[in-house]
């Protein structure tokens, strides 16, 4: 799927998104269990660093901004959930 558009400051670097076909077929609970068993989501800093080394400075900055944005959203969700207890 091609994502057209712009983010603040210019054209998007991230132009494509992949969808795992299994996510479309299985109920969420089953899909997550299978995906974790087949492809554990354990980020390894050395592998991330090696991959980032192949990117341009602009691409690395874009990734850093997106990571910080996810941290901000995650904190807001955490605060909302904690406030509900």
C-alpha positions as protocol buffer text, in pm:
chain_id: "A"
residue {
  index: 1
  type: UNK
  ca { x: 0 y: 0 z: 0 }
}
residue {
  index: 2
  type: UNK
  ca { x: 143 y: 340 z: -92 }
}
residue {
  index: 3
  type: UNK
  ca { x: 100 y: 616 z: 163 }
}
residue {
  index: 4
  type: UNK
  ca { x: 88 y: 951 z: -10 }
}
residue {
  index: 5
  type: UNK
  ca { x: 120 y: 1276 z: 174 }
}
residue {
  index: 6
  type: UNK
  ca { x: 345 y: 1499 z: 372 }
}
residue {
  index: 7
  type: UNK
  ca { x: 450 y: 1535 z: 731 }
}
residue {
  index: 8
  type: UNK
  ca { x: 543 y: 1861 z: 895 }
}
residue {
  index: 9
  type: UNK
  ca { x: 855 y: 1984 z: 722 }
}
residue {
  index: 10
  type: UNK
  ca { x: 836 y: 1806 z: 386 }
}
residue {
  index: 11
  type: UNK
  ca { x: 769 y: 1490 z: 194 }
}
residue {
  index: 12
  type: UNK
  ca { x: 734 y: 1164 z: 382 }
}
residue {
  index: 13
  type: UNK
  ca { x: 1037 y: 936 z: 373 }
}
residue {
  index: 14
  type: UNK
  ca { x: 827 y: 635 z: 477 }
}
residue {
  index: 15
  type: UNK
  ca { x: 623 y: 564 z: 164 }
}
residue {
  index: 16
  type: UNK
  ca { x: 512 y: 203 z: 205 }
}
residue {
  index: 17
  type: UNK
  ca { x: 340 y: -2 z: 472 }
}
residue {
  index: 18
  type: UNK
  ca { x: 331 y: -381 z: 490 }
}
residue {
  index: 19
  type: UNK
  ca { x: 37 y: -580 z: 622 }
}
residue {
  index: 20
  type: UNK
  ca { x: 89 y: -937 z: 735 }
}
residue {
  index: 21
  type: UNK
  ca { x: -176 y: -1147 z: 556 }
}
residue {
  index: 22
  type: UNK
  ca { x: -213 y: -1363 z: 867 }
}
residue {
  index: 23
  type: UNK
  ca { x: -340 y: -1054 z: 1051 }
}
residue {
  index: 24
  type: UNK
  ca { x: -627 y: -1039 z: 805 }
}
residue {
  index: 25
  type: UNK
  ca { x: -715 y: -1407 z: 845 }
}
residue {
  index: 26
  type: UNK
  ca { x: -689 y: -1486 z: 1215 }
}
residue {
  index: 27
  type: UNK
  ca { x: -862 y: -1338 z: 1521 }
}
residue {
  index: 28
  type: UNK
  ca { x: -631 y: -1094 z: 1702 }
}
residue {
  index: 29
  type: UNK
  ca { x: -563 y: -1321 z: 1999 }
}
residue {
  index: 30
  type: UNK
  ca { x: -452 y: -1609 z: 1773 }
}
residue {
  index: 31
  type: UNK
  ca { x: -255 y: -1385 z: 1538 }
}
residue {
  index: 32
  type: UNK
  ca { x: -57 y: -1225 z: 1820 }
}
residue {
  index: 33
  type: UNK
  ca { x: 26 y: -1564 z: 1971 }
}
residue {
  index: 34
  type: UNK
  ca { x: 139 y: -1701 z: 1635 }
}
residue {
  index: 35
  type: UNK
  ca { x: 334 y: -1390 z: 1540 }
}
residue {
  index: 36
  type: UNK
  ca { x: 521 y: -1385 z: 1870 }
}
residue {
  index: 37
  type: UNK
  ca { x: 602 y: -1754 z: 1841 }
}
residue {
  index: 38
  type: UNK
  ca { x: 719 y: -1730 z: 1479 }
}
residue {
  index: 39
  type: UNK
  ca { x: 878 y: -1385 z: 1491 }
}
residue {
  index: 40
  type: UNK
  ca { x: 944 y: -1264 z: 1846 }
}
residue {
  index: 41
  type: UNK
  ca { x: 947 y: -887 z: 1872 }
}
residue {
  index: 42
  type: UNK
  ca { x: 1271 y: -850 z: 2062 }
}
residue {
  index: 43
  type: UNK
  ca { x: 1455 y: -549 z: 1926 }
}
residue {
  index: 44
  type: UNK
  ca { x: 1828 y: -588 z: 1947 }
}
residue {
  index: 45
  type: UNK
  ca { x: 2020 y: -263 z: 1969 }
}
residue {
  index: 46
  type: UNK
  ca { x: 2313 y: -391 z: 1761 }
}
residue {
  index: 47
  type: UNK
  ca { x: 2083 y: -495 z: 1474 }
}
residue {
  index: 48
  type: UNK
  ca { x: 1902 y: -162 z: 1487 }
}
residue {
  index: 49
  type: UNK
  ca { x: 2232 y: 28 z: 1487 }
}
residue {
  index: 50
  type: UNK
  ca { x: 2357 y: -171 z: 1185 }
}
residue {
  index: 51
  type: UNK
  ca { x: 2036 y: -100 z: 993 }
}
residue {
  index: 52
  type: UNK
  ca { x: 2042 y: 270 z: 1082 }
}
residue {
  index: 53
  type: UNK
  ca { x: 2398 y: 291 z: 951 }
}
residue {
  index: 54
  type: UNK
  ca { x: 2267 y: 234 z: 600 }
}
residue {
  index: 55
  type: UNK
  ca { x: 2028 y: 531 z: 613 }
}
residue {
  index: 56
  type: UNK
  ca { x: 2082 y: 896 z: 529 }
}
residue {
  index: 57
  type: UNK
  ca { x: 2100 y: 1151 z: 812 }
}
residue {
  index: 58
  type: UNK
  ca { x: 1756 y: 1276 z: 706 }
}
residue {
  index: 59
  type: UNK
  ca { x: 1607 y: 926 z: 730 }
}
residue {
  index: 60
  type: UNK
  ca { x: 1763 y: 874 z: 1075 }
}
residue {
  index: 61
  type: UNK
  ca { x: 1621 y: 1208 z: 1193 }
}
residue {
  index: 62
  type: UNK
  ca { x: 1277 y: 1113 z: 1061 }
}
residue {
  index: 63
  type: UNK
  ca { x: 1291 y: 782 z: 1253 }
}
residue {
  index: 64
  type: UNK
  ca { x: 1404 y: 960 z: 1570 }
}
residue {
  index: 65
  type: UNK
  ca { x: 1112 y: 1205 z: 1547 }
}
residue {
  index: 66
  type: UNK
  ca { x: 864 y: 919 z: 1496 }
}
residue {
  index: 67
  type: UNK
  ca { x: 1010 y: 726 z: 1791 }
}
residue {
  index: 68
  type: UNK
  ca { x: 976 y: 1032 z: 2015 }
}
residue {
  index: 69
  type: UNK
  ca { x: 618 y: 1079 z: 1896 }
}
residue {
  index: 70
  type: UNK
  ca { x: 536 y: 719 z: 1993 }
}
residue {
  index: 71
  type: UNK
  ca { x: 687 y: 777 z: 2339 }
}
residue {
  index: 72
  type: UNK
  ca { x: 465 y: 1082 z: 2384 }
}
residue {
  index: 73
  type: UNK
  ca { x: 150 y: 893 z: 2282 }
}
residue {
  index: 74
  type: UNK
  ca { x: 246 y: 594 z: 2497 }
}
residue {
  index: 75
  type: UNK
  ca { x: 285 y: 817 z: 2803 }
}
residue {
  index: 76
  type: UNK
  ca { x: -56 y: 975 z: 2741 }
}
residue {
  index: 77
  type: UNK
  ca { x: -221 y: 631 z: 2714 }
}
residue {
  index: 78
  type: UNK
  ca { x: -44 y: 512 z: 3028 }
}
residue {
  index: 79
  type: UNK
  ca { x: -155 y: 819 z: 3224 }
}
residue {
  index: 80
  type: UNK
  ca { x: -516 y: 771 z: 3107 }
}
residue {
  index: 81
  type: UNK
  ca { x: -522 y: 403 z: 3204 }
}
residue {
  index: 82
  type: UNK
  ca { x: -363 y: 467 z: 3545 }
}
residue {
  index: 83
  type: UNK
  ca { x: -616 y: 745 z: 3612 }
}
residue {
  index: 84
  type: UNK
  ca { x: -902 y: 499 z: 3554 }
}
residue {
  index: 85
  type: UNK
  ca { x: -798 y: 268 z: 3840 }
}
